[in-house]
Amino acid sequence: MESDVATLQNIADTLKEEPLASQRVLAENAGMSIGLMNAILKRFVERGWIMLTNVNLRKLSYAVTPAGIAELSARSQKFAKRTFEIANKYNEILCKVVSDASQKGKSTLVLYGNSYIKFLLVYACQTFNVTFLEKSASEPITEDAFCVVGEQCEESDAARLVEQGGVSLLELLEG
C-alpha cells in the first residue's frame, strides 16, 4: 500500500508538470515499464484515485481524483506526525543529556561536524544555560567541554573524535 501511494505521488507530480503526460512518460518518471504502469493505472482507477478521459481516439488523459488527493494528504499527515514524534523523542533525550552534562560541570557543548538535528542541540543548550559551539570535524576535542560528534561526519573523523573523548550523536540518540 505504501509503494502504491508513493507511485500515486509520482504520477501526481508528473501530471502537475505535464498535465497531458502519456502513459509512457508516467512510466519513465516512475522508473517502471509501460505494462506495469498500465496495470497500476487500472488499479488506481478501480480505487477511485485516478480518472481517465479520452482526449481523442488514440490519447487518454489522466487526472488524480479528490479520493487520490485525500490518500496523498493522509500519507503526508502520517509522515508529519511520525517526524514530530521522532523530533520530540530526540529533544527529550538531548535535553536530558545536556542537563546531565551541566550538572557534571560542563558549561559548553561543542558540536563537531554537521548534524541534521543541530537545532535540537541548540535548544537543549539554551534551556539549560549551556554555551553551544560548533567546530570542524578536523579540529581536536576541547578538553573542558561536552563534545558531541555530528552524524554527518566522515567515519574516520567520527572515530578519531570519539577516541579523543567525544560522544557520537547517533549513540546518544540510540541510548
Secondary structure, DSSP 8 states (H G I E B T S, - for coil): -HHHHHHHHHHHHHHHH-TT--HHHHHHHHTS-HHHHHHHHHHHHHHTSEEEEESSSS-EEEEE-HHHHHHHHHHHHHHHHHHHHHHHHHHHHHHHHHHHHHHTT--EEEEES--TTHHHHHHHHHHTT-EEEEE-TTS---TTSEEEE-TTS-HHHHHHHHHTT-EEHHHHHH-
